Amino acid sequence: MPRPALGRLGTGVAGRTRGLETVAAGVRETPGRTFWHPYFGELDALDWLRMVAAHLHSHRRLLEQSAGAEV
């Protein structure tokens, strides 16, 4: 199924995605260094990255659905 065109929004998202991918390439598990999340508990850097990726994917899907919705 083709994705709806998001215009300038899509361009900005693509740039941010490339930036996130660059940072993500250097992230490794750090079980001794964690930070508390109110819902998920203790997360290390890789866990945070996984959570952020899932969160962004969810928002992207909602934006695409909204862009394709008829008004």
All heavy atoms as TSV, in Angstrom:
chain	resi	resn	atom	element	x	y	z
A	1	MET	N	N	0.843	-1.175	0.000
A	1	MET	CA	C	0.000	0.000	0.000
A	1	MET	C	C	0.890	1.241	0.000
A	1	MET	O	O	1.724	1.414	0.879
A	1	MET	CB	C	-0.893	-0.032	1.241
A	1	MET	CG	C	-1.651	1.256	1.476
A	1	MET	SD	S	-2.357	1.290	3.131
A	1	MET	CE	C	-4.051	1.227	2.752
A	2	PRO	N	N	0.743	2.143	-0.963
A	2	PRO	CA	C	1.585	3.335	-1.000
A	2	PRO	C	C	1.263	4.281	0.140
A	2	PRO	O	O	0.126	4.381	0.582
A	2	PRO	CB	C	1.248	3.968	-2.357
A	2	PRO	CG	C	-0.046	3.377	-2.765
A	2	PRO	CD	C	-0.187	2.066	-2.069
A	3	ARG	N	N	2.298	4.965	0.596
A	3	ARG	CA	C	2.113	5.932	1.680
A	3	ARG	C	C	1.657	7.261	1.110
A	3	ARG	O	O	2.128	7.682	0.059
A	3	ARG	CB	C	3.422	6.130	2.435
A	3	ARG	CG	C	3.823	4.909	3.194
A	3	ARG	CD	C	5.060	5.188	3.972
A	3	ARG	NE	N	5.291	4.076	4.879
A	3	ARG	CZ	C	6.284	4.017	5.716
A	3	ARG	NH1	N	7.161	4.982	5.786
A	3	ARG	NH2	N	6.434	2.992	6.504
A	4	PRO	N	N	0.751	7.954	1.816
A	4	PRO	CA	C	0.309	9.259	1.340
A	4	PRO	C	C	1.473	10.250	1.373
A	4	PRO	O	O	2.356	10.164	2.209
A	4	PRO	CB	C	-0.768	9.680	2.341
A	4	PRO	CG	C	-0.999	8.532	3.237
A	4	PRO	CD	C	0.085	7.541	3.021
A	5	ALA	N	N	1.456	11.190	0.446
A	5	ALA	CA	C	2.486	12.231	0.421
A	5	ALA	C	C	2.262	13.170	1.603
A	5	ALA	O	O	1.148	13.599	1.861
A	5	ALA	CB	C	2.398	13.000	-0.886
A	6	LEU	N	N	3.339	13.456	2.311
A	6	LEU	CA	C	3.233	14.345	3.460
A	6	LEU	C	C	3.849	15.713	3.174
A	6	LEU	O	O	3.961	16.544	4.064
A	6	LEU	CB	C	3.908	13.715	4.683
A	6	LEU	CG	C	3.282	12.427	5.194
A	6	LEU	CD1	C	4.100	11.874	6.359
A	6	LEU	CD2	C	1.847	12.638	5.622
A	7	GLY	N	N	4.257	15.957	1.940
A	7	GLY	CA	C	4.802	17.257	1.572
A	7	GLY	C	C	6.016	17.628	2.399
A	7	GLY	O	O	6.902	16.820	2.625
A	8	ARG	N	N	6.061	18.869	2.846
A	8	ARG	CA	C	7.192	19.364	3.638
A	8	ARG	C	C	7.359	18.568	4.924
A	8	ARG	O	O	8.470	18.368	5.395
A	8	ARG	CB	C	7.006	20.839	3.960
A	8	ARG	CG	C	7.254	21.719	2.776
A	8	ARG	CD	C	7.166	23.190	3.085
A	8	ARG	NE	N	7.281	23.490	4.494
A	8	ARG	CZ	C	6.810	24.576	5.064
A	8	ARG	NH1	N	6.176	25.476	4.349
A	8	ARG	NH2	N	6.955	24.803	6.348
A	9	LEU	N	N	6.265	18.126	5.512
A	9	LEU	CA	C	6.344	17.336	6.739
A	9	LEU	C	C	7.148	16.069	6.492
A	9	LEU	O	O	8.017	15.705	7.276
A	9	LEU	CB	C	4.945	16.986	7.250
A	9	LEU	CG	C	4.875	16.112	8.492
A	9	LEU	CD1	C	5.536	16.825	9.670
A	9	LEU	CD2	C	3.448	15.756	8.814
A	10	GLY	N	N	6.903	15.417	5.367
A	10	GLY	CA	C	7.634	14.206	5.021
A	10	GLY	C	C	9.121	14.461	4.850
A	10	GLY	O	O	9.956	13.651	5.247
A	11	THR	N	N	9.476	15.597	4.282
A	11	THR	CA	C	10.881	15.956	4.102
A	11	THR	C	C	11.559	16.142	5.450
A	11	THR	O	O	12.670	15.667	5.673
A	11	THR	CB	C	10.993	17.249	3.271
A	11	THR	OG1	O	10.330	17.052	2.030
A	11	THR	CG2	C	12.440	17.624	3.033
A	12	GLY	N	N	10.910	16.837	6.360
A	12	GLY	CA	C	11.467	17.038	7.700
A	12	GLY	C	C	11.620	15.737	8.452
A	12	GLY	O	O	12.631	15.504	9.120
A	13	VAL	N	N	10.645	14.860	8.322
A	13	VAL	CA	C	10.702	13.559	8.987
A	13	VAL	C	C	11.867	12.746	8.435
A	13	VAL	O	O	12.595	12.105	9.192
A	13	VAL	CB	C	9.363	12.798	8.822
A	13	VAL	CG1	C	9.502	11.352	9.260
A	13	VAL	CG2	C	8.254	13.494	9.603
A	14	ALA	N	N	12.071	12.800	7.133
A	14	ALA	CA	C	13.168	12.041	6.520
A	14	ALA	C	C	14.512	12.508	7.068
A	14	ALA	O	O	15.383	11.698	7.374
A	14	ALA	CB	C	13.127	12.181	4.999
A	15	GLY	N	N	14.684	13.806	7.214
A	15	GLY	CA	C	15.929	14.336	7.767
A	15	GLY	C	C	16.140	13.920	9.209
A	15	GLY	O	O	17.249	13.541	9.609
A	16	ARG	N	N	15.093	13.964	9.986
A	16	ARG	CA	C	15.197	13.559	11.384
A	16	ARG	C	C	15.455	12.058	11.494
A	16	ARG	O	O	16.174	11.609	12.380
A	16	ARG	CB	C	13.939	13.950	12.142
A	16	ARG	CG	C	13.864	15.432	12.401
A	16	ARG	CD	C	12.555	15.809	13.068
A	16	ARG	NE	N	12.402	17.233	13.193
A	16	ARG	CZ	C	12.016	18.051	12.216
A	16	ARG	NH1	N	11.748	17.561	11.017
A	16	ARG	NH2	N	11.889	19.336	12.415
A	17	THR	N	N	14.864	11.299	10.600
A	17	THR	CA	C	15.080	9.850	10.592
A	17	THR	C	C	16.550	9.537	10.334
A	17	THR	O	O	17.141	8.696	11.011
A	17	THR	CB	C	14.195	9.174	9.530
A	17	THR	OG1	O	12.825	9.419	9.859
A	17	THR	CG2	C	14.442	7.683	9.463
A	18	ARG	N	N	17.154	10.221	9.361
A	18	ARG	CA	C	18.574	10.001	9.074
A	18	ARG	C	C	19.425	10.349	10.297
A	18	ARG	O	O	20.370	9.632	10.626
A	18	ARG	CB	C	19.014	10.817	7.865
A	18	ARG	CG	C	18.566	10.212	6.545
A	18	ARG	CD	C	19.206	10.900	5.361
A	18	ARG	NE	N	18.923	12.327	5.290
A	18	ARG	CZ	C	17.825	12.863	4.760
A	18	ARG	NH1	N	16.886	12.074	4.270
A	18	ARG	NH2	N	17.655	14.162	4.721
A	19	GLY	N	N	19.091	11.433	10.978
A	19	GLY	CA	C	19.827	11.809	12.183
A	19	GLY	C	C	19.702	10.767	13.280
A	19	GLY	O	O	20.688	10.401	13.920
A	20	LEU	N	N	18.494	10.266	13.489
A	20	LEU	CA	C	18.265	9.242	14.498
A	20	LEU	C	C	19.011	7.956	14.137
A	20	LEU	O	O	19.603	7.312	15.000
A	20	LEU	CB	C	16.769	8.964	14.658
A	20	LEU	CG	C	16.366	7.929	15.691
A	20	LEU	CD1	C	16.883	8.315	17.080
A	20	LEU	CD2	C	14.860	7.750	15.713
A	21	GLU	N	N	19.004	7.601	12.867
A	21	GLU	CA	C	19.722	6.400	12.432
A	21	GLU	C	C	21.224	6.533	12.677
A	21	GLU	O	O	21.887	5.566	13.072
A	21	GLU	CB	C	19.447	6.123	10.957
A	21	GLU	CG	C	18.038	5.612	10.701
A	21	GLU	CD	C	17.681	5.555	9.228
A	21	GLU	OE1	O	18.417	6.140	8.390
A	21	GLU	OE2	O	16.655	4.932	8.914
A	22	THR	N	N	21.769	7.728	12.468
A	22	THR	CA	C	23.194	7.962	12.708
A	22	THR	C	C	23.525	7.775	14.184
A	22	THR	O	O	24.499	7.106	14.538
A	22	THR	CB	C	23.588	9.385	12.251
A	22	THR	OG1	O	23.327	9.491	10.851
A	22	THR	CG2	C	25.050	9.675	12.523
A	23	VAL	N	N	22.714	8.352	15.052
A	23	VAL	CA	C	22.932	8.206	16.491
A	23	VAL	C	C	22.724	6.754	16.911
A	23	VAL	O	O	23.514	6.197	17.675
A	23	VAL	CB	C	21.985	9.137	17.285
A	23	VAL	CG1	C	22.032	8.837	18.761
A	23	VAL	CG2	C	22.337	10.591	17.016
A	24	ALA	N	N	21.691	6.132	16.390
A	24	ALA	CA	C	21.356	4.759	16.774
A	24	ALA	C	C	22.460	3.777	16.428
A	24	ALA	O	O	22.653	2.780	17.134
A	24	ALA	CB	C	20.053	4.335	16.102
A	25	ALA	N	N	23.198	4.052	15.364
A	25	ALA	CA	C	24.263	3.138	14.942
A	25	ALA	C	C	25.329	2.975	16.025
A	25	ALA	O	O	25.997	1.945	16.091
A	25	ALA	CB	C	24.895	3.629	13.649
A	26	GLY	N	N	25.476	3.970	16.896
A	26	GLY	CA	C	26.495	3.897	17.937
A	26	GLY	C	C	25.982	3.467	19.297
A	26	GLY	O	O	26.756	3.361	20.250
A	27	VAL	N	N	24.691	3.205	19.421
A	27	VAL	CA	C	24.120	2.852	20.715
A	27	VAL	C	C	24.324	1.361	20.995
A	27	VAL	O	O	24.066	0.521	20.137
A	27	VAL	CB	C	22.613	3.207	20.775
A	27	VAL	CG1	C	21.995	2.734	22.076
A	27	VAL	CG2	C	22.418	4.699	20.617
A	28	ARG	N	N	24.791	1.068	22.184
A	28	ARG	CA	C	25.005	-0.320	22.613
A	28	ARG	C	C	24.296	-0.537	23.950
A	28	ARG	O	O	23.975	0.418	24.652
A	28	ARG	CB	C	26.501	-0.608	22.795
A	28	ARG	CG	C	27.334	-0.358	21.560
A	28	ARG	CD	C	27.070	-1.443	20.507
A	28	ARG	NE	N	27.844	-1.205	19.302
A	28	ARG	CZ	C	27.360	-0.663	18.182
A	28	ARG	NH1	N	26.111	-0.279	18.118
A	28	ARG	NH2	N	28.112	-0.504	17.120
A	29	GLU	N	N	24.112	-1.789	24.307
A	29	GLU	CA	C	23.520	-2.101	25.609
A	29	GLU	C	C	24.452	-1.603	26.718
A	29	GLU	O	O	25.667	-1.751	26.625
A	29	GLU	CB	C	23.310	-3.604	25.757
A	29	GLU	CG	C	22.218	-4.144	24.859
A	29	GLU	CD	C	21.983	-5.618	25.107
A	29	GLU	OE1	O	21.548	-5.965	26.227
A	29	GLU	OE2	O	22.240	-6.398	24.184
A	30	THR	N	N	23.858	-1.006	27.715
A	30	THR	CA	C	24.621	-0.524	28.876
A	30	THR	C	C	23.839	-0.882	30.139
A	30	THR	O	O	23.294	-0.008	30.806
A	30	THR	CB	C	24.842	1.002	28.807
A	30	THR	OG1	O	23.564	1.641	28.651
A	30	THR	CG2	C	25.746	1.387	27.653
A	31	PRO	N	N	23.759	-2.174	30.485
A	31	PRO	CA	C	22.920	-2.603	31.597
A	31	PRO	C	C	23.276	-1.959	32.937
A	31	PRO	O	O	22.417	-1.822	33.801
A	31	PRO	CB	C	23.097	-4.116	31.643
A	31	PRO	CG	C	24.234	-4.437	30.766
A	31	PRO	CD	C	24.464	-3.269	29.856
A	32	GLY	N	N	24.513	-1.534	33.118
A	32	GLY	CA	C	24.897	-0.898	34.375
A	32	GLY	C	C	24.533	0.575	34.445
A	32	GLY	O	O	24.650	1.196	35.493
A	33	ARG	N	N	24.092	1.134	33.326
A	33	ARG	CA	C	23.724	2.551	33.271
A	33	ARG	C	C	22.290	2.656	32.775
A	33	ARG	O	O	22.031	2.534	31.589
A	33	ARG	CB	C	24.659	3.297	32.337
A	33	ARG	CG	C	26.103	3.272	32.810
A	33	ARG	CD	C	27.012	3.964	31.840
A	33	ARG	NE	N	26.664	5.379	31.826
A	33	ARG	CZ	C	27.060	6.217	30.888
A	33	ARG	NH1	N	27.794	5.803	29.889
A	33	ARG	NH2	N	26.712	7.490	30.934
A	34	THR	N	N	21.373	2.848	33.681
A	34	THR	CA	C	19.961	2.899	33.319
A	34	THR	C	C	19.330	4.188	33.808
A	34	THR	O	O	19.887	4.904	34.648
A	34	THR	CB	C	19.188	1.709	33.913
A	34	THR	OG1	O	19.287	1.762	35.337
A	34	THR	CG2	C	19.746	0.386	33.400
A	35	PHE	N	N	18.160	4.463	33.266
A	35	PHE	CA	C	17.369	5.606	33.692
A	35	PHE	C	C	15.932	5.138	33.817
A	35	PHE	O	O	15.449	4.372	32.986
A	35	PHE	CB	C	17.495	6.750	32.674
A	35	PHE	CG	C	16.959	8.052	33.178
A	35	PHE	CD1	C	17.690	8.820	34.064
A	35	PHE	CD2	C	15.718	8.498	32.763
A	35	PHE	CE1	C	17.194	10.027	34.540
A	35	PHE	CE2	C	15.216	9.700	33.231
A	35	PHE	CZ	C	15.962	10.470	34.116
A	36	TRP	N	N	15.258	5.598	34.821
A	36	TRP	CA	C	13.904	5.148	35.138
A	36	TRP	C	C	12.873	5.745	34.184
A	36	TRP	O	O	12.872	6.939	33.906
A	36	TRP	CB	C	13.566	5.537	36.571
A	36	TRP	CG	C	12.184	5.139	36.971
A	36	TRP	CD1	C	11.096	5.942	37.061
A	36	TRP	CD2	C	11.732	3.835	37.333
A	36	TRP	NE1	N	9.999	5.231	37.436
A	36	TRP	CE2	C	10.353	3.917	37.619
A	36	TRP	CE3	C	12.364	2.604	37.429
A	36	TRP	CZ2	C	9.600	2.820	38.004
A	36	TRP	CZ3	C	11.601	1.518	37.816
A	36	TRP	CH2	C	10.251	1.629	38.102
A	37	HIS	N	N	11.993	4.897	33.680
A	37	HIS	CA	C	10.830	5.322	32.904
A	37	HIS	C	C	9.600	4.989	33.747
A	37	HIS	O	O	9.501	3.885	34.290
A	37	HIS	CB	C	10.772	4.581	31.559
A	37	HIS	CG	C	9.649	5.034	30.697
A	37	HIS	ND1	N	8.358	4.581	30.848
A	37	HIS	CD2	C	9.617	5.917	29.671
A	37	HIS	CE1	C	7.579	5.158	29.957
A	37	HIS	NE2	N	8.317	5.971	29.227
A	38	PRO	N	N	8.646	5.917	33.873
A	38	PRO	CA	C	7.502	5.695	34.770
A	38	PRO	C	C	6.626	4.495	34.408
A	38	PRO	O	O	5.972	3.934	35.274
A	38	PRO	CB	C	6.700	6.991	34.688
A	38	PRO	CG	C	7.330	7.841	33.664
A	38	PRO	CD	C	8.629	7.232	33.263
A	39	TYR	N	N	6.607	4.087	33.157
A	39	TYR	CA	C	5.771	2.961	32.761
A	39	TYR	C	C	6.590	1.686	32.568
A	39	TYR	O	O	6.186	0.612	32.984
A	39	TYR	CB	C	5.013	3.299	31.467
A	39	TYR	CG	C	4.056	2.223	31.026
A	39	TYR	CD1	C	2.812	2.072	31.649
A	39	TYR	CD2	C	4.385	1.347	30.012
A	39	TYR	CE1	C	1.931	1.074	31.251
A	39	TYR	CE2	C	3.513	0.350	29.599
A	39	TYR	CZ	C	2.295	0.224	30.233
A	39	TYR	OH	O	1.433	-0.762	29.837
A	40	PHE	N	N	7.764	1.798	31.939
A	40	PHE	CA	C	8.566	0.630	31.596
A	40	PHE	C	C	9.616	0.272	32.637
A	40	PHE	O	O	10.243	-0.777	32.546
A	40	PHE	CB	C	9.249	0.840	30.242
A	40	PHE	CG	C	8.281	0.982	29.102
A	40	PHE	CD1	C	8.128	2.194	28.460
A	40	PHE	CD2	C	7.520	-0.091	28.683
A	40	PHE	CE1	C	7.227	2.332	27.411
A	40	PHE	CE2	C	6.623	0.034	27.635
A	40	PHE	CZ	C	6.474	1.252	27.001
A	41	GLY	N	N	9.853	1.134	33.601
A	41	GLY	CA	C	10.859	0.851	34.623
A	41	GLY	C	C	12.259	1.221	34.167
A	41	GLY	O	O	12.447	2.156	33.402
A	42	GLU	N	N	13.252	0.466	34.635
A	42	GLU	CA	C	14.649	0.747	34.312
A	42	GLU	C	C	14.936	0.435	32.842
A	42	GLU	O	O	14.688	-0.666	32.380
A	42	GLU	CB	C	15.589	-0.083	35.188
A	42	GLU	CG	C	15.552	0.282	36.650
A	42	GLU	CD	C	16.192	1.628	36.941
A	42	GLU	OE1	O	17.080	2.064	36.185
A	42	GLU	OE2	O	15.785	2.251	37.932
A	43	LEU	N	N	15.492	1.405	32.128
A	43	LEU	CA	C	15.854	1.228	30.727
A	43	LEU	C	C	17.293	1.673	30.519
A	43	LEU	O	O	17.698	2.713	31.034
A	43	LEU	CB	C	14.955	2.071	29.817
A	43	LEU	CG	C	13.452	1.813	29.855
A	43	LEU	CD1	C	12.727	2.821	28.977
A	43	LEU	CD2	C	13.132	0.404	29.423
A	44	ASP	N	N	18.046	0.898	29.737
A	44	ASP	CA	C	19.373	1.369	29.356
A	44	ASP	C	C	19.238	2.122	28.027
A	44	ASP	O	O	18.131	2.293	27.497
A	44	ASP	CB	C	20.383	0.225	29.291
A	44	ASP	CG	C	20.184	-0.737	28.124
A	44	ASP	OD1	O	19.305	-0.506	27.275
A	44	ASP	OD2	O	20.932	-1.725	28.064
A	45	ALA	N	N	20.364	2.584	27.480
A	45	ALA	CA	C	20.323	3.405	26.266
A	45	ALA	C	C	19.651	2.685	25.103
A	45	ALA	O	O	18.848	3.279	24.371
A	45	ALA	CB	C	21.735	3.831	25.884
A	46	LEU	N	N	19.957	1.407	24.921
A	46	LEU	CA	C	19.367	0.663	23.815
A	46	LEU	C	C	17.859	0.480	24.019
A	46	LEU	O	O	17.080	0.591	23.069
A	46	LEU	CB	C	20.061	-0.688	23.657
A	46	LEU	CG	C	19.722	-1.489	22.413
A	46	LEU	CD1	C	19.946	-0.685	21.135
A	46	LEU	CD2	C	20.533	-2.774	22.373
A	47	ASP	N	N	17.445	0.227	25.246
A	47	ASP	CA	C	16.009	0.111	25.538
A	47	ASP	C	C	15.281	1.427	25.245
A	47	ASP	O	O	14.182	1.430	24.702
A	47	ASP	CB	C	15.781	-0.273	26.997
A	47	ASP	CG	C	16.230	-1.673	27.318
A	47	ASP	OD1	O	16.217	-2.529	26.419
A	47	ASP	OD2	O	16.603	-1.917	28.486
A	48	TRP	N	N	15.897	2.556	25.632
A	48	TRP	CA	C	15.294	3.870	25.351
A	48	TRP	C	C	15.167	4.079	23.851
A	48	TRP	O	O	14.143	4.562	23.367
A	48	TRP	CB	C	16.117	4.996	25.982
A	48	TRP	CG	C	15.767	5.252	27.407
A	48	TRP	CD1	C	16.395	4.743	28.501
A	48	TRP	CD2	C	14.684	6.042	27.902
A	48	TRP	NE1	N	15.769	5.187	29.651
A	48	TRP	CE2	C	14.718	5.987	29.305
A	48	TRP	CE3	C	13.688	6.802	27.295
A	48	TRP	CZ2	C	13.796	6.659	30.111
A	48	TRP	CZ3	C	12.782	7.470	28.099
A	48	TRP	CH2	C	12.840	7.394	29.489
A	49	LEU	N	N	16.197	3.718	23.120
A	49	LEU	CA	C	16.158	3.872	21.669
A	49	LEU	C	C	15.043	3.032	21.063
A	49	LEU	O	O	14.309	3.495	20.193
A	49	LEU	CB	C	17.506	3.480	21.067
A	49	LEU	CG	C	17.617	3.637	19.557
A	49	LEU	CD1	C	17.427	5.088	19.144
A	49	LEU	CD2	C	18.947	3.109	19.087
A	50	ARG	N	N	14.901	1.802	21.531
A	50	ARG	CA	C	13.814	0.940	21.037
A	50	ARG	C	C	12.449	1.558	21.331
A	50	ARG	O	O	11.555	1.543	20.490
A	50	ARG	CB	C	13.907	-0.438	21.687
A	50	ARG	CG	C	15.073	-1.259	21.211
A	50	ARG	CD	C	15.179	-2.553	22.006
A	50	ARG	NE	N	16.280	-3.370	21.560
A	50	ARG	CZ	C	17.066	-4.044	22.359
A	50	ARG	NH1	N	16.880	-4.023	23.676
A	50	ARG	NH2	N	18.056	-4.764	21.875
A	51	MET	N	N	12.298	2.096	22.541
A	51	MET	CA	C	11.026	2.704	22.914
A	51	MET	C	C	10.729	3.934	22.052
A	51	MET	O	O	9.612	4.118	21.566
A	51	MET	CB	C	11.032	3.090	24.393
A	51	MET	CG	C	9.706	3.662	24.844
A	51	MET	SD	S	9.786	4.480	26.433
A	51	MET	CE	C	10.991	5.743	26.160
A	52	VAL	N	N	11.737	4.779	21.847
A	52	VAL	CA	C	11.551	5.978	21.032
A	52	VAL	C	C	11.204	5.593	19.594
A	52	VAL	O	O	10.326	6.203	18.978
A	52	VAL	CB	C	12.805	6.877	21.091
A	52	VAL	CG1	C	12.765	7.958	20.031
A	52	VAL	CG2	C	12.939	7.494	22.470
A	53	ALA	N	N	11.874	4.585	19.048
A	53	ALA	CA	C	11.588	4.145	17.685
A	53	ALA	C	C	10.135	3.679	17.553
A	53	ALA	O	O	9.447	4.037	16.589
A	53	ALA	CB	C	12.542	3.035	17.285
A	54	ALA	N	N	9.662	2.904	18.506
A	54	ALA	CA	C	8.271	2.439	18.472
A	54	ALA	C	C	7.302	3.614	18.603
A	54	ALA	O	O	6.274	3.677	17.918
A	54	ALA	CB	C	8.022	1.415	19.575
A	55	HIS	N	N	7.645	4.557	19.468
A	55	HIS	CA	C	6.805	5.736	19.684
A	55	HIS	C	C	6.720	6.571	18.397
A	55	HIS	O	O	5.628	6.977	17.983
A	55	HIS	CB	C	7.400	6.563	20.830
A	55	HIS	CG	C	6.575	7.729	21.227
A	55	HIS	ND1	N	5.528	7.626	22.115
A	55	HIS	CD2	C	6.649	9.037	20.880
A	55	HIS	CE1	C	4.991	8.819	22.276
A	55	HIS	NE2	N	5.647	9.694	21.547
A	56	LEU	N	N	7.868	6.805	17.762
A	56	LEU	CA	C	7.879	7.579	16.523
A	56	LEU	C	C	7.137	6.856	15.410
A	56	LEU	O	O	6.437	7.480	14.611
A	56	LEU	CB	C	9.318	7.875	16.105
A	56	LEU	CG	C	10.085	8.829	17.013
A	56	LEU	CD1	C	11.528	8.949	16.550
A	56	LEU	CD2	C	9.417	10.189	17.069
A	57	HIS	N	N	7.282	5.535	15.344
A	57	HIS	CA	C	6.564	4.758	14.337
A	57	HIS	C	C	5.056	4.933	14.514
A	57	HIS	O	O	4.320	5.099	13.537
A	57	HIS	CB	C	6.957	3.281	14.438
A	57	HIS	CG	C	6.219	2.407	13.493
A	57	HIS	ND1	N	6.491	2.361	12.140
A	57	HIS	CD2	C	5.185	1.551	13.700
A	57	HIS	CE1	C	5.665	1.522	11.562
A	57	HIS	NE2	N	4.875	1.017	12.477
A	58	SER	N	N	4.614	4.915	15.743
A	58	SER	CA	C	3.189	5.092	16.037
A	58	SER	C	C	2.702	6.459	15.568
A	58	SER	O	O	1.656	6.582	14.926
A	58	SER	CB	C	2.941	4.914	17.533
A	58	SER	OG	O	1.620	5.249	17.859
A	59	HIS	N	N	3.467	7.500	15.878
A	59	HIS	CA	C	3.076	8.847	15.453
A	59	HIS	C	C	3.102	8.973	13.931
A	59	HIS	O	O	2.231	9.612	13.344
A	59	HIS	CB	C	3.997	9.899	16.083
A	59	HIS	CG	C	3.612	10.225	17.490
A	59	HIS	ND1	N	2.637	11.131	17.802
A	59	HIS	CD2	C	4.066	9.744	18.670
A	59	HIS	CE1	C	2.505	11.205	19.110
A	59	HIS	NE2	N	3.360	10.369	19.665
A	60	ARG	N	N	4.101	8.382	13.299
A	60	ARG	CA	C	4.194	8.435	11.832
A	60	ARG	C	C	2.959	7.800	11.208
A	60	ARG	O	O	2.364	8.333	10.275
A	60	ARG	CB	C	5.473	7.721	11.380
A	60	ARG	CG	C	5.617	7.524	9.897
A	60	ARG	CD	C	6.029	8.812	9.212
A	60	ARG	NE	N	6.041	8.661	7.779
A	60	ARG	CZ	C	7.087	8.901	7.014
A	60	ARG	NH1	N	8.203	9.313	7.548
A	60	ARG	NH2	N	7.001	8.758	5.723
A	61	ARG	N	N	2.564	6.642	11.729
A	61	ARG	CA	C	1.379	5.953	11.205
A	61	ARG	C	C	0.132	6.834	11.353
A	61	ARG	O	O	-0.675	6.953	10.435
A	61	ARG	CB	C	1.200	4.618	11.930
A	61	ARG	CG	C	0.153	3.722	11.271
A	61	ARG	CD	C	-0.046	2.431	12.028
A	61	ARG	NE	N	-0.754	2.736	13.272
A	61	ARG	CZ	C	-0.308	2.457	14.488
A	61	ARG	NH1	N	0.822	1.845	14.659
A	61	ARG	NH2	N	-0.998	2.780	15.548
A	62	LEU	N	N	-0.007	7.484	12.509
A	62	LEU	CA	C	-1.157	8.356	12.736
A	62	LEU	C	C	-1.152	9.554	11.793
A	62	LEU	O	O	-2.197	9.947	11.258
A	62	LEU	CB	C	-1.194	8.827	14.180
A	62	LEU	CG	C	-1.488	7.741	15.229
A	62	LEU	CD1	C	-1.281	8.287	16.631
A	62	LEU	CD2	C	-2.900	7.208	15.057
A	63	LEU	N	N	0.039	10.139	11.555
A	63	LEU	CA	C	0.140	11.261	10.624
A	63	LEU	C	C	-0.219	10.846	9.205
A	63	LEU	O	O	-0.917	11.557	8.496
A	63	LEU	CB	C	1.554	11.843	10.644
A	63	LEU	CG	C	1.899	12.709	11.850
A	63	LEU	CD1	C	3.391	12.999	11.874
A	63	LEU	CD2	C	1.097	13.998	11.819
A	64	GLU	N	N	0.248	9.670	8.802
A	64	GLU	CA	C	-0.056	9.193	7.462
A	64	GLU	C	C	-1.546	8.917	7.310
A	64	GLU	O	O	-2.139	9.225	6.274
A	64	GLU	CB	C	0.766	7.944	7.145
A	64	GLU	CG	C	2.214	8.267	6.928
A	64	GLU	CD	C	3.085	7.032	6.754
A	64	GLU	OE1	O	2.613	5.913	7.047
A	64	GLU	OE2	O	4.224	7.195	6.322
A	65	GLN	N	N	-2.162	8.344	8.333
A	65	GLN	CA	C	-3.606	8.089	8.284
A	65	GLN	C	C	-4.353	9.414	8.205
A	65	GLN	O	O	-5.310	9.545	7.451
A	65	GLN	CB	C	-4.053	7.303	9.509
A	65	GLN	CG	C	-3.622	5.863	9.483
A	65	GLN	CD	C	-3.936	5.148	10.796
A	65	GLN	OE1	O	-4.375	5.761	11.768
A	65	GLN	NE2	N	-3.681	3.859	10.829
A	66	SER	N	N	-3.911	10.389	8.966
A	66	SER	CA	C	-4.555	11.687	8.973
A	66	SER	C	C	-4.401	12.387	7.618
A	66	SER	O	O	-5.329	13.007	7.114
A	66	SER	CB	C	-3.946	12.560	10.078
A	66	SER	OG	O	-4.504	13.854	10.053
A	67	ALA	N	N	-3.202	12.287	7.024
A	67	ALA	CA	C	-2.952	12.913	5.726
A	67	ALA	C	C	-3.812	12.287	4.625
A	67	ALA	O	O	-4.187	12.957	3.676
A	67	ALA	CB	C	-1.475	12.797	5.358
A	68	GLY	N	N	-4.127	11.011	4.775
A	68	GLY	CA	C	-4.915	10.327	3.754
A	68	GLY	C	C	-6.416	10.400	4.003
A	68	GLY	O	O	-7.206	9.982	3.168
A	69	ALA	N	N	-6.819	10.974	5.153
A	69	ALA	CA	C	-8.239	11.037	5.500
A	69	ALA	C	C	-8.947	12.110	4.671
A	69	ALA	O	O	-8.391	13.161	4.390
A	69	ALA	CB	C	-8.409	11.330	6.985
A	70	GLU	N	N	-10.141	11.795	4.288
A	70	GLU	CA	C	-10.940	12.793	3.580
A	70	GLU	C	C	-11.602	13.704	4.595
A	70	GLU	O	O	-12.067	13.281	5.640
A	70	GLU	CB	C	-11.990	12.090	2.722
A	70	GLU	CG	C	-11.358	11.293	1.595
A	70	GLU	CD	C	-12.397	10.810	0.608
A	70	GLU	OE1	O	-13.435	11.487	0.460
A	70	GLU	OE2	O	-12.158	9.780	-0.015
A	71	VAL	N	N	-11.661	14.984	4.249
A	71	VAL	CA	C	-12.241	15.974	5.170
A	71	VAL	C	C	-13.639	16.305	4.754
A	71	VAL	O	O	-14.002	16.379	3.640
A	71	VAL	CB	C	-11.380	17.253	5.194
A	71	VAL	CG1	C	-11.963	18.272	6.127
A	71	VAL	CG2	C	-9.964	16.892	5.586
